[in-house]
Amino acid sequence: MSRSLLFRAIVAIAFPICAAFPQVVDFPGPDLQLHPVGAFDGADLIVVWEAFRGEASDVLGARLRLNNQLLDSTPIVISGAERNQADPALAWLSPCFLCVWDDCRNHSFDIYAARMGTGGTVLDRQGIPVRCSGNAAQFPTVAAGDSDFFVIWQETPPDSASRVCGARVSVSGSVKDTVPIRLSQGVGRQCAPKLAYDRDNRNFGIVWEQHSQEDDSVRVFGVRVSAGGVLLDSQPIRFCLNASNQTAPSIAWYGGGEHVHGFLAVWQDDRTDTAAIYGTRLTGDFAVQDTPGRRLYGSALTQASPMIAEDHWYGDLVWDFMLVWQERQGNGFWGIRYGYVSEGQLLRAFGATTLDSSDLITPFYVHAAGSFSPVLAVDRAVFARESTSVCRFPADIEIEGVGPMPSVRAPSVQLVKVAPSVADRSCRVTWYTEHATPVRVQLVDALGRVAVERIQGLLESGVQGVVLDVGELPAGAYFARVIGTGVSGVARLVVRR
């Protein structure tokens, strides 16, 4: 069997209706492609992956337009140095992407990086040595701050357990911390780090799993580091006080302006009969809000490898997360499931399309924001799997709590917008329909309750609109939902007082 990277587009409309478009892009290149990641520069997506070419692996990439047009029929070689380059990660900070990976060109595991321009040009052909110490430095990840990238990784000195370290890299390609910042503490193995950037406090929130040498338990810990590279927490903070094992953590940030801000951390938890996805909210100063851990999805099926990312921002205000994870189906196959999280609760889960492979699927989430036809925003999950053919969505997709969706077709309602997006008295909801359709317009709160509803009846095709009175609604986040035949359209509204 050949392994290929497949790129699935998921239309990002919120609770409680969701649509999935059967758009799958098969990335070009060698047969064996692993560990895909992606980032978005405001115009195009870049996806990078580890590819085996002969007996060694390299880091390759390709650009993708938001309409799923693949711009590179031949993969971009980001690093083709001697021996193996593996486990890439990617972030965008204008004017460049930074791709990082672990590299064996020096006969040891080192961390290298390369900048990429918006046209896919690799700016550092020989790579930037971020950490070359002779220790085993592996599994890097990267996030963008205001002016620098922050790269973190797992490092294992001789005769010692692994630890989490980090270093800042400027957009000019210079490594600002030639002596890495040690982030984790303790005697047990510390590994699988992830990070997110708090744009309000200008801090990075970092999370990892920590293995105890006493009882073989695994816990989730984290710290904050300032954008200037200063460690802000003298001792790592434990995220969950439950006695269960917590592994595979991921973290994202939300908030901004005058609104509540903080982090959401998620992980794989074994407190139930089968592994499940749990999480906790954290304030900007890393105070844990849900110390027992909060179960985000109540399924009896095994859930693994969660990825959380901020979703749908307005200016500098981030209100939601998109959560992606893998789920083992009753037939033994793995599928991708995703959902939207608000205020620490999963609003609704979607997907779990069963793939024709029993191999492990590892999702990676990348957000692509912007207004374009036929939807306002698109979220994409990248994953690798073994298959003899290109993966397709089945004709019917089972959606949790909703039932089978009809076969995917052009939606009757498109381009739903709300103006103003932050309102205290009234707002205007507009939409576009390709054909005459009966329409209902609703405002739905974060719990899925209909707060306002207008039945418009049968409307002709084209741009339509209605003004809704929100003067009596409590402050908070709402979803303007326009329901036509087939798929609905959704946009976000914030009511303030």
Secondary structure, DSSP 8 states (H G I E B T S, - for coil): -EEEEEEEEEE---TT---EEEEEEE--S-SEEEEEEEEE-SSEEEEEEEEEETTEEEEEEEEEETT--BS-SS-EEEE--SS-EEEEEEEEETTEEEEEEEE-TTSS-EEEEEEE-TTS-BS-TT-EEEE-SSSEEEEEEEEE-SSEEEEEEEEE-TTS--EEEEEEEETTS-BS-SS-EE---SSS-EEEEEEEEETTTTEEEEEEEEE-TTT--EEEEEEEEETTS-B--SS-EES--SSS-EEEEEEEEEEETTEEEEEEEEEEE-SSSS-EEEEEEEETT--BS-TT-EE----SS-EEEEEEEEEEEETTEEEEEEEEEEEE-TTS-EEEEEEEEETTEEEEEEEEEE-S--S----EEEEEEEEETTEEEEEEEEEEEEESS-----SS-EETTTEE-------SSEEEEEESSEESSEEEEEEEESS-EEEEEEEEETTS-EEEEEEEEEE-SEEEEEEEE-TTS-SEEEEEEEE-SSS-EEEEEEE--
